[in-house]
Amino acid sequence: MNAFRDRIKAHAEHIKNVGAHCTTEETTKQALILPLLDILGFSPYDPMKVRAEYAADFPGVKSGERVDYALFCHGVPVMFIEAKAFNEKPVNHCPQLSRYFNATPEVAVAAITNGREWRFFTDLNNKNIMDSEPFLTISFDGIADADVAQLNRFRHDQFQPEALRTLAEESVFLSAFTQVISDSLRHVDVDFVRYVANRANVQRQLNARFLETITPLVKQAVERSVSAMVVSGLSAKPDPDAIPDQALAGEDPNAPVVDPENGRIVTTHAERLIFQNAQIILGDDANISAKDTESYFSILCQGKTTRWLLRYFDSKQRPTVVFPIELTEQSRAEVTRAGLEIGAGDQIIIDRPENLLRLPGLLFDSYTYCNNDENFKRKAHA
């Protein structure tokens, strides 16, 4: 991932240096678009991965229309790209790109780019109909680590169509939720005041007059809370107990940590990420802890080894996770929707630790199961 990040950052610098000279669409393709495809593992010199001026005999498509690039995985087109000149602003709709996308069910993503800005589209609103708005926009004018992480999902060896559709849905939800929260904090309305008063367990009748009276107080509380979070974020120091000794010593923080009492227990970086992702899903208040063994890595509930809510097997070939609950039809659908695969013994193949973030329902169900004392009582002997 570090090498990939370095290549993306170098490509961003390359765009700054040569972008102004890309005055035509063809120059933009050669100097800016194809180099990024190569970084993503879609070599422009391999027709099994990239085909330029892609055309097919789709019903209703005008004769001679071609998509600038079609990207392939395992012999199947998975992504279409429409190129624009560097100085031309990408638009949210391109009729010929939409027609090709709509006529090709295998294609999960379409993109429009001028080399500097990439707009990614999928079919969230209507299956096999390209959305009118992008689910992801990445600008190389100010590429951030979060953008690099998003682009990593488009690598040839990481490309999972259904997982990208899930990412698109999450991106749309995240954007909508962020907008609502921002608007609620900027413009405190009566519904927000009522919500705060209810959560604060105010022992008063929440009639219109009382809500109007406390509205200025709620606004003041919002301002204080936001200011406190900003100050806390700027001044917060990492917890030394949560950082491996190697990191404190200035060594590689991604290095495995060996148990000083048992040299055969080695906690890998992937295992630590599994625990961090579980904390993200369950929240800071969740009573969970990590425990590593020679055979597998566990996340425990209430610190009890019998109440494990997840076991992670960090195999180099196919890392997997297993939950203590039975995989129902609904939970299996969640796994499929996340673009993941269920192996033998209901083990879920999870090639990257961050894929755990795609299984929040399973983790919550497992946490609920482990917190239910009834599930751990010994049955009385007859």
N, C-alpha and C positions, 0 to 999 in steps of 0.2 A: 504493500500500500504506500509506503514512503517513496519508493521509486516511481510509482505511478503519480503521486502528488508532485514530485519534482519535475516530471515530464510535462504535466499540465501547467505548472507555474512557468516553466521555460517556454511553453507554447504561448502563454499569455504575453510574455515579453516579446516573443517573435511577432505576434500580431501588432503590438505597439510599434515595433520597429519598421515593419514592412506594409502594414495595412493601408497606409495612404497611397502606396504605389499600385494597389490592386484596383485599378479603375474599370476593369471589365469583369463580367461574371466568370469567364474562363480563367483569368488570372487569379481570381478569388478562390476558385476551386483548387487550382494547382498549389497555391501558396498557403492557403489557410484551412480549407475544408479537408482535403485529402490527408494532410499531416495529422490532423486530429483523429481521423478515422484509423490511421496507422497506430496512433497511441492507444486507441481503444481495442486494438487487436484485429481490426478489419483492414487487412492489407489491401491497398488499392491495386496491387500487382497480382492478387489472387482472385480470379473470377469465381472461385467457389465461395468467396466471402463478399466481394464487392463487384457489382455490375453497373457500369455507367450507361446512361441513355437507355434505361430499362423500359421495354415495351412488351405488351402481351395482348392477346386477342380477347379482351373482356367485352361482354355485351354492353352496347351503349357508349363505348369509348370511341372518340373520334380517331379516324385513321391517321397515323403519324404522330400521335401524342406520346411522349415519353417522359418518364420520371428521371431526374438527373442521376440519382443513385438508388440502388436497391441493395440492402445489406442482407446477407444470408447466414443462417446457422443450420448445419446438418442438411444442406440442400434445400432449405425452405426459406422464402423471403420473410423477414421479420420486421424490417423497418425501411420506410421510404424517405428520401431526403430531396427537398427542393432547394436549389441554390439561388442566391441573389448576389449581385455585385456588392462589394464592401460598403460603398456609399449609399446603397439602396436600403431603406428601412424594411425589415421583414414585416409581412402582413399576417393577419391571423387566418386568412382564408385564401386558398389557391384551388380553383375549381378542378384542374386536372389532377392535382395531388389528392384531393378528396375523392375523386372518381376512382382512382387507382386503389386508394386505401379501402373504400367502401366495397370494392369488388374483390378484395383479397383477404379472406377471413384469417389467414395465417399471420398477417401483418398486425403487430400489436401497437406499433408506434409510427408516427409520421413526424418529420421535422422540417422546419423552414429556417434557413440560416443565411446570413451574409458573412459568415466566418467569424464575426465578432460577437454576434448575439444568436443564440440558438433557442427556438421555440418548439417544444415537444407537445404533440397531440396524441390522444387516444380516443376511445369510444365509450365514455362513461354514460352519456345520456341515452344513446341508442346503440345497441350492439351492431358492430360493423359499419357504423356511420360516424365519420370523423367529427369530433366536437368542434364547435366554433371558437372555443377559447383554449389556449394551451394550459396543460396541467403543470408545466415546469418551464421557466425561462431562465437561461443562464447567460450572463454577460461576461465576456473575458476582459472587460474594462476594469473590473474589480473582482477577480475570482477569489472566492473564500474557500476555507476548508470544507464548509458544508456543501458548496458546489462541487468540489472534488469528490466528496462522498457520493453525491447524486450521480455524477458522471461515471463513477466506478461501476454502477449497476448496468451501464450500457456497454461494458466491455464484452468482447466476444465470448470469453470463457465464463462470464457471469450472467449472460443474457437469459432471463427467464420471463417470457411474455406475460404470464399471469401475475407474477410478482411485480412487474412493471405496472400492470393495470391496478394492482392493489396500491402501489406507490402513488399512482395518479390520483386514486380516490382519497388516499390519506392527505395528499398535498392540497386537494380541493377543500377537504374538511378543515385542515389546519389553517388554511387561508381564511375560510369563513369564520371559524371560531376566533381566530386572532382579531378579525375585523369587529366581531360582535363584542369581544372583551374590551378592545380599545375604545369602541364607541360607548360602551357602558361606563367605563372609567372617566371618559371625557365629558359625557353628558349623562349625569346621574338622573334616572327617571324614577317614577314611583314604584315600578316593579322591582327595580334594583334595591331601592330603599326597603321595601317590604321583605325582600329576600335576606338582606343583611340583618334586619330586625328579627326575623324568624330564626336565623342561624345563631344570633346572639342571645336568643332565648329571652327577649325583652318581655317582661311581665306586664304588658299593657295591651289594651284592645287596639289593633292596628287599623283604626278608622282613618278616613281621609285627612281629618284635621291633625291627628297625631303624626301621621306620615309627613305631612307638610312641615310640621314643627321640627322633626328630626332630620329632614333632608340636608340642611346646612351642616349638621354634625357628621352625617355620612360622607358628604363631599370632603370635609376636613379630614375624616378618617382615611379616605382614599388617598388623599395627597400625602398624609403621613406614611401610609403603608408603602406607597410607591417610592417615596424618598428613602425610607428605611431599607427597602430591597436594593436600591441602587447603591447606597452607602455600604450595605453588607456585601454586595457583590464586588465592590472595589477593594474592600479591606479584608475580605475573607482569606484566611490562610489554610492551606491543605492540612488535613489531619494526619500527623506522622504515622499513626497506627494503621492508616488505610493505605499507606504507600510501602511497597516492597523495599527491603533493605538495599537492594541493588540501586533503586532510584535515589534513595537518600545518599548513597555513596557516590552518586554521579554516574552510575553505570546505566546500561540499557534498561529502561522501565518495562520493555516488552520481554525481557529475559525471564525464563522459568525460575520459580522459587523452590528451592529444595528444603524439605522439612529437616531441621537440625537434629531431630530425634529419630528420624527414619529416612535415610537417604534414598529409599525407593519410592517415596511419595514426592512427586514433583508437580507443583501447581503451575500450569502453563498460562501464558497471556490470554489464550482463548478461554480458559476456564474462569479467569478473573473477569473477563468481559461478559461471560454468561451471567455471573452474579450481578454485575453492574446493570445489565439489561433487565434482570428480574426486579431489581430495586426500582428502575425507571417505571416498569409496568405497575408494580404493587404499591409504590409510594414509600416515602421515608418512614411512615408509621407502621409499616408491616414488620412483624416480629419474625425476621428471617436471618439466617446465618449460613456461612459456607463451611463445608467440611470436605477435605480431599482424602482419598484413600489410594491404595496402589492400583485399584481396578477402575474406579470412577470418581467423578466429582459430584458432590451432592449439595443441594440447597435445603436446609432444614427449617422447619417451622417450630417456634418456641425452643429452639436449641436441642430438640430431641431427635435422636437418630432414627427412631421408629416413625417419626412424622416428617419424612422427606417428601417435598413437593416436586422435586425434579432431580433426575440423575443424568449427568452428561458424560458421555463416553468419547473422549478426545482422540479418536482414531485418525491416523494420517490419511487413510483411504476414504472413509465415510463417517465423519463425526455424527453422533446421534444423541437424541434426548429421549427419555422415557418418563411418563408421569404415573403416579400411583392410582389414577382413576381409569376406568374403562373408557375407551374411545367410542363414544356414541356416534350415531349417524350425523348428528349436528357438528360434533367436534371434528369428525373426519372431513366434513365439508369445509370447515374452517382451515384445515391443513391444506386441502386441495386449492382453496381460494387463495391461500398464501403462496401458492406455487411450490409447495414442498411435497415430499414423498414419504409415504409410510412404508417402513421395511418390516422385517420379520419381528414377531413379538411386540407389535405396536410401537416399535421404535421409530421416531421421526428423524429422518435424515436432515441434518442442519449443517450445511457446508460452511456457513459463516456464523459466528456468534450473534451478529446483529439480526439474523433471521428469527431469533427468538422473539423479537419485537413484533413479529407478524402473528404471534400466537397468544395474544393477551387473554382471550377467552379461556383457553386451556389452563393457563397459569392461574387465573382467578379461581376457576373451578377447583383446581388442585389445592390452592391455598384455603378455600372454604372447607374442602374435605378434611384437610389436616387440622383445622381449628375446631372441628366437630368432635367432641370427646366420645360421642356415641360410636364413632367409627373405630375407636381404639380400646373399647371395653372388652375384656375377656368374657366369652360366653360361659355361663355357669354350666357345670357338668350335670348331666341328667341324673 
